[in-house]
């Protein structure tokens, strides 16, 4: 019997959970624009990726250089005492927490940006069954794609909660039925929200935490845009927990990518419930490399400095001002309370993205790539595009003028 040639051999059986996911939003965007040449007389401009364009603070480079002798050492999963202390001190200052409310030995872990930790959380929290049924992971809709991928790969059902204008761009907590909450293992909440920029107030955070404790699920609050705000500093979930005297059932996630324009450092942290963090450290011991010691030293310096953050915030506010001056009254524009994205209603996000690339050399993300259909099968994100205000204010103004000229 002649064996099959390598080209004819059956493919190894893959994980069907992965096959069930749609392509990542930027993969879908690349496919949408494939073969569509941008206008030749304009410099291509990406407003699709939320990649900060500001120069990282000089103290980052200085700290890396001062600790270059540590590149040869394996870093501990728990990071360094100095890093944890810097994070704990920052949390206490930023959210008016009592000293020691977040335990700096057991309640903080460094992570490789928030993406790694967000993806691993369902592996930590989702059981085989919950209330005798398939566990659910609650996800705002629209959402950061990692939430969906993480939930699906852990075997949970991603349940998408509408977060559009009629609910203040946040999920309606009062609309969650008890039978869903009973099988919920994890609730991802992003504030300021990506892409809408909505900020959950303290009452909202209190209610979300109360639901998590009443139904025994984990509330994971993604606060990576918390330091980029327009008029007022967004409250944090730890403030809601402070009033109860406990971080039980809660984790918050922060990153230096946006706060300090240090996306390439891949440094963030997860903080909160010490029992969850102890189990998370065990999981990461098997699955992740620790943050390198020079990077931890740089991160420690960044968490201890506010001057560069204030300047960063001023620059982002100027970009929003530039967009406001051009887009006010158009496409449902509103000043986002936090973050640096615009969520614009252009009628058909895919068609607009294609037109803007072909006629204005501008890349934006169709809203349908960041959202999923409601129960009635309608994708309410389809009319929108997400615009990332990452370039300087003058460039933002020019780009917005092109958007108005083509779509206005």
N, C-alpha and C positions, 0 to 999 in steps of 0.2 A: 504494500500500500504506500503510495507516494504521499509524503507529508505536504501540508500547505506551505506555500512560499511565505516569507515574512510579510509581503504586501497583502497576502490573502488571509493571514492569521486573524482570528477574531480579536477585537479590542478587549483588554481586561475590563471586567465589570467595574464601573465607577460608582461613586456615591450619588444616588438619585437625588439627594437633597441639593447638591450643587447644581445638578442638571436642571432642577426646577426653578432656579433663580434666573431672572432676566440679566442681560448684560449690565455691567456697571454704567452709571450715567455718562461718564466721559467716553466709554467705548461706544455707546449708542450715539453720542454726539459726533464722534469721528466717522461712524458709518453714515450718519445723516449727511455730513458735509463731504464725504468722499466723492471725488470727481467734480466737485463744485469749486472752481477757482475763485479766489477773492479778487476784488477789483484791483487791477494791476497798479494804478497810480496812487494807492493808499497803503500805508504801512499796516500790516496785520496787527490787530490788537485783541488780546484775549481778556474778556470780562467774564469768562466762564469759571475759572479755577480761583478759589479763595486763597491764593498764595500771596502773602504780604510782599510788597515791593520796597518797603522802607529798609534802610541800612540797619542791620542789627547793632545794638549798642556796643561801644568799644570794650566795655568791661567783659563781654562774652569772650572776645579773642584773648584779652589779657589773662582771664582765668584759665582758659584752655592752655595757653603757653606756660603759665606758672605751674600747671599740674601735668605737663607733658610726660614727666618721668613715671606717671602712673598708668600709661597705656599698656604696659606689660602685665598688669595685674587683672585677674578675674574679679569683677565687681560682685558684691553680695546682692541677692534679690531685694533685700530690704533697704538698699541704699546705704548712705552714711548717716551718722547721727547729726552731722552739720546740715545735711540736706533736709532731713525730717524736722529739725528745729527751725530752719528758715521757713519751711512751709507752714508749720504750726504757728509761728509768730505772725506770718502774713495772714493766715486765716483769722487769727484773733483780732488783728488790726482791722482787716477788711470788713468783717462781719460782726464786730463787737462781741466776740465770744469770751467767756470767762477763761482764765488761764487753765490749761489742761483739759478743756472740754473735748478737744480732739487729742487723744493720747499720742504723743510723738514717738512712742515706741511701738505701739500696736495698732494705731489708727491711721497710719499714712504709709503708702508705698509709692515709689517712683515707677513710672511706666513710660514706654516708648511712644510718647504722644498719647492722646486720648483714644485713638483708633484701636490700638492693641488691647487696651483694657475694656473698651466697649464691646469688642468682638468676643472677648473671653468671658464676659459676665454671664451669658446664658449657659456656658459650659459649667459654671459654678452654681447656678441657681435653678436650672430647669430639671425637674425629676422626670422619670419615665411617664408617670401619670399624676394627675392632680384632680382631686375630687372625682376620681374614677374616670377621668377623661383626658384627652390630649391637653397638655399645658398650653397656656396662652402667654404671649409676650405682647404687651401693649405698646404701640408705636404711634407717635403723632403723624398725621398725613396732611401735607408733605413732610419729608423726613430725610435724615442723613442715611445714605444707602447701607452703611455698615450695620445699622440696627436690624434691618430686614435680613441681611445675610447671616448675621450672628444668630438670630432667632431660628431661622430655617435650618442652619447647620447643626443646631443643638436639638433638633427634633420638635421644637415648639411650633405652634401656629402663630404667625405674625398677625395681629389684629390691628388694623389701621383705624385710628380715631380721627375723624375730620377736624381740621384746624384751619378753617378759612375765615373770611371776614365776619360771617354770622356768629362765630364763636370767639371773636377777638383774636383769631389766629393761634389759639391754644385749644387743646381738646376740652370738650365739655365734660367735666368730672361728674356732674349730676346726671348725665345721660348714660352712665355705665351701669348695665344691669347686674344684679347680684349673681346670676348664674355665670356671667363672664368673670366677674371679680373672684369668684370661688375657685376658678381654675387658672387664675393668673399667677405666674411665677415671678414676673419681672415687668416693670413699667419704665420705659425710657422716656425721659422728659428733657427737652432742650430749652434753656432759657439763658440769654436771649435766643430766640428760635432761629434756626437755619431752615428755610431761607427768609422767613417773614420778618425777623427782627423783633417779634413780640416779646414782652417781658412778663413773666409770671409774678404777680404781686405776692405779698406775704400771706394774705388770706388764701390765695390759690395754693401756695406751697404747704400751708398748714393742712388744707383739706386733702391734698395728695398724700401727704405723710400719714394722716389719720386713716385714709383708706388702705394704705400699705400695711399698717399695723393691724387694722381691723380684720383684714383678709389674709394676713401673713404672707405678703409678697414683698419683693425688694424694690424700692424706689431708687432708680439710678438717674441722677440729675446731671446732665451734660452742661457744664457752665463755661465752656471754653471761650465764649465770646463775652464773658462777664465784665472784662475790663475795657471793652470798646463800647461806649455808650454816649448818648447824645446830651440829654439834659440832667439825668439823675442816675446814680449808680444802682444797678439792679440788685434787689435783695437776693439772698442765697438760701438754699434749702437748709443749710446748717443753722441759719437764724430761726427757722421754724422749729428745728429740732432743739435748739437752745431752750425754748420755752417749755419743752417737756422734760428737760434735764437728761436727755439720752439721744444717742445717734442710732439706736436700734432700728434695723431695717432700712437704713439709708446709706447710700454712698454718693459722693459728689466727685466730679472729674474736672480737672483744670489742666491747661497746657500753656507752654511758652510760645507756641507757634504764632498765635495772633497777638497775645499780650506784649511780647517782646520781639516780634518780627523774626523769630528764630525757628522757623519751620524745619530747617535742616538739622537742628540739634536733636530732634525727636525726643523731647523731654516734657513730661507732664507728671501728674500724680493722681492717685485715687485716695480718698479719705472718707472716714466715717465709722460705721459699725465695726468694732474690733474683732468680733467673732467672724464676720464676713471677710475681713481683711486677713485674718489668720488663715482661713481656708483658701483665700485668693493667693496668698504667698506660697502655699503648698502647691497649688495648681501651676503657678508660674515657675516653680522650681523644676517642674517637669517640661514646661512648654516654651519658656522664654529665656533669652540671654538677659542678664542684668544690664542696667544702664552703665556705660563706661565711667570710671572714676573721674577722668578729666571733664566729661560732660556733666556729671553730678556737681562738680566744683563750680562749673560755669552756671549751672541752673541755680545753685545755692546763692551765688552772687546776684543773679537776676531777680530772684524772689525777694531779696533784701533791698532792692533799689526801686524807687517809685518815680524818679525824675524822668527816666526814659519812657515810662508808661504814660505819664501825663503828656509828654510831647507826642507820643504815638497817637493818643486819643485826640489831641488837637488837630493833627493831620487828617485823621479820619473824619472829624467833624467838618473840616474844610471841604472834603470830598462830597459829603452829604449836602453842604451848602451849595456847591457847584451843581450837583444834580437837581436840587430843589429849584434853583434859578431857571433851569431849562424845562424841567418835567412837571412842575406844579400844575395841577389841573388836568394832567394827561395820564392815561393808562392806569388810573386808580392810584397814582403816586401818593405816598405818605412818607413822612420822615420816620425811618425805623428807630424805635427807642434804643435798640442795641444792635451790635454787629455791624457789618459793612456790606450787606446785600440789599438790593432792591428786588421787590417781587411785583412785577408789572403785568397788568392784564392787557395783552396785545391782541386778543381774539383767538389766535391760533399760534401756540408757542413754537411748534415745529416749523410752520411756514415762515414765521417771523425770524427764527434762528437761521434758516436757510437764506432768506432775503438779506438779512443783515450781514451775513458772511459774503455773499456774492456781490452785493452792491455797496457795502461799507467796510468790508474787511474786519468786521467785529464778530467775535465769538461770544455767544451767550448760551445758557442751558435751557432747553424747553422744560416748562414746569411738569409736563407729563412724565419726564424722566426722573423726577423727584417725588412722585406721588403714585398712588394706586387707586383703582376704581372703588367707589363706594359700593354698598350692598346692591344698589340698583344698576350697577355696571357702568356708571358714569365717572370718568376721571375728571374731577373738578380742578385738577392742576393743569389741564390741557390748554386753557386760554393764556397761561402765564409764561413768562421767562424769568429766570434769575440772572441778575446782573451784579457782578462782584466789583465793588468800588476799591480796587487795590492800586490803581495808578494815581499819579499826582492829580491835584484838583483841576489843573488846566486840561490835562488829557481827559479826565472824566467829563468835563464840560463839553469838549469837542465830540466825544463819543456820544453823549446824550443828544447833542445837536444833530448828529447823523441819524440817531434812532428816530427823533421827531421828524426829520426830513423824509425818511423812508416810510415810517409807520404812522405818522401823525394824523 
